[in-house]
């Protein structure tokens, strides 16, 4: 747990300490598909920043490309108050 690190010709002794991470969230979404856009509704309000939610939505729909859906994302418009989002893809699918 103890290490010696060289920084700018100086030596620093450091100790590694464990830290806890917050648990993730799991939730269900309602999805409507139409050409290049997907309308997502009933997104629960979570205690995370809006940009994190946009990132999570983008990753979820981008990675589903391997499962015969999803693909490259052009834009994610998220409305926290309404619990909705519109995912826009680069190509129709």
C-alpha positions as a Markdown table, in Angstrom:
| # | Residue | x | y | z |
|---|---|---|---|---|
| 1 | Unk | 0.0 | 0.0 | 0.0 |
| 2 | Unk | 3.0 | 2.3 | 0.2 |
| 3 | Unk | 4.8 | 3.6 | -2.9 |
| 4 | Unk | 7.6 | 6.0 | -3.8 |
| 5 | Unk | 6.9 | 8.3 | -6.7 |
| 6 | Unk | 9.5 | 10.5 | -8.5 |
| 7 | Unk | 8.1 | 13.9 | -9.6 |
| 8 | Unk | 10.3 | 16.6 | -11.1 |
| 9 | Unk | 13.5 | 15.3 | -9.5 |
| 10 | Unk | 11.8 | 15.0 | -6.1 |
| 11 | Unk | 10.6 | 11.9 | -4.3 |
| 12 | Unk | 7.2 | 11.6 | -2.7 |
| 13 | Unk | 6.1 | 8.7 | -0.4 |
| 14 | Unk | 2.4 | 7.9 | -1.0 |
| 15 | Unk | 0.0 | 5.5 | 0.6 |
| 16 | Unk | -2.9 | 3.9 | -1.3 |
| 17 | Unk | -6.2 | 3.9 | 0.5 |
| 18 | Unk | -9.5 | 2.4 | -0.7 |
| 19 | Unk | -12.5 | 4.5 | -1.3 |
| 20 | Unk | -16.1 | 3.7 | -1.9 |
| 21 | Unk | -18.0 | 4.4 | -5.1 |
| 22 | Unk | -21.7 | 5.2 | -5.2 |
| 23 | Unk | -23.9 | 2.4 | -6.5 |
| 24 | Unk | -25.2 | 2.7 | -10.1 |
| 25 | Unk | -28.8 | 3.1 | -10.9 |
| 26 | Unk | -31.0 | 0.7 | -12.9 |
| 27 | Unk | -34.2 | 1.8 | -14.4 |
| 28 | Unk | -36.6 | 1.0 | -17.3 |
| 29 | Unk | -37.5 | 3.3 | -20.2 |
| 30 | Unk | -40.4 | 3.5 | -22.6 |
| 31 | Unk | -39.1 | 3.8 | -26.2 |
| 32 | Unk | -40.8 | 4.8 | -29.5 |
| 33 | Unk | -38.7 | 4.3 | -32.7 |
| 34 | Unk | -39.1 | 6.4 | -35.9 |
| 35 | Unk | -36.5 | 6.4 | -38.6 |
| 36 | Unk | -33.5 | 8.3 | -37.4 |
| 37 | Unk | -35.0 | 9.3 | -34.0 |
| 38 | Unk | -36.0 | 7.5 | -30.8 |
| 39 | Unk | -38.3 | 9.1 | -28.3 |
| 40 | Unk | -37.6 | 8.0 | -24.8 |
| 41 | Unk | -40.1 | 8.6 | -22.0 |
| 42 | Unk | -40.7 | 7.8 | -18.4 |
| 43 | Unk | -37.0 | 8.5 | -17.5 |
| 44 | Unk | -36.9 | 8.6 | -13.7 |
| 45 | Unk | -35.4 | 11.6 | -12.1 |
| 46 | Unk | -32.1 | 10.6 | -10.6 |
| 47 | Unk | -29.7 | 12.6 | -8.4 |
| 48 | Unk | -27.1 | 12.9 | -11.2 |
| 49 | Unk | -26.2 | 15.9 | -13.4 |
| 50 | Unk | -28.1 | 16.2 | -16.7 |
| 51 | Unk | -25.0 | 15.8 | -18.8 |
| 52 | Unk | -24.4 | 12.4 | -17.1 |
| 53 | Unk | -27.9 | 11.3 | -18.0 |
| 54 | Unk | -27.3 | 12.4 | -21.7 |
| 55 | Unk | -24.1 | 10.4 | -21.7 |
| 56 | Unk | -25.7 | 7.3 | -20.3 |
| 57 | Unk | -28.5 | 7.5 | -22.8 |
| 58 | Unk | -26.1 | 8.0 | -25.7 |
| 59 | Unk | -23.9 | 5.0 | -24.6 |
| 60 | Unk | -26.9 | 2.8 | -24.1 |
| 61 | Unk | -28.3 | 3.4 | -27.6 |
| 62 | Unk | -24.9 | 3.5 | -29.3 |
| 63 | Unk | -23.8 | 0.1 | -27.9 |
| 64 | Unk | -27.0 | -1.6 | -29.0 |
| 65 | Unk | -25.7 | -1.4 | -32.6 |
| 66 | Unk | -24.3 | -4.9 | -32.1 |
| 67 | Unk | -27.8 | -6.2 | -31.3 |
| 68 | Unk | -29.2 | -5.1 | -34.7 |
| 69 | Unk | -30.3 | -1.7 | -33.4 |
| 70 | Unk | -28.7 | 1.6 | -32.4 |
| 71 | Unk | -25.7 | 3.1 | -34.1 |
| 72 | Unk | -23.7 | 6.3 | -34.2 |
| 73 | Unk | -25.5 | 9.1 | -32.3 |
| 74 | Unk | -25.8 | 12.6 | -33.8 |
| 75 | Unk | -27.6 | 14.2 | -30.8 |
| 76 | Unk | -29.3 | 13.5 | -27.5 |
| 77 | Unk | -31.9 | 16.0 | -26.3 |
| 78 | Unk | -32.8 | 15.4 | -22.7 |
| 79 | Unk | -35.6 | 17.1 | -20.8 |
| 80 | Unk | -35.1 | 16.3 | -17.1 |
| 81 | Unk | -38.4 | 18.0 | -16.0 |
| 82 | Unk | -40.5 | 16.0 | -18.4 |
| 83 | Unk | -38.5 | 12.8 | -18.0 |
| 84 | Unk | -38.1 | 12.5 | -21.8 |
| 85 | Unk | -35.3 | 12.4 | -24.4 |
| 86 | Unk | -34.9 | 12.3 | -28.1 |
| 87 | Unk | -32.0 | 10.3 | -29.5 |
| 88 | Unk | -31.0 | 11.2 | -33.1 |
| 89 | Unk | -28.9 | 8.8 | -35.1 |
| 90 | Unk | -26.5 | 9.7 | -38.0 |
| 91 | Unk | -28.1 | 7.0 | -40.2 |
| 92 | Unk | -31.7 | 5.7 | -40.3 |
| 93 | Unk | -32.1 | 2.2 | -39.0 |
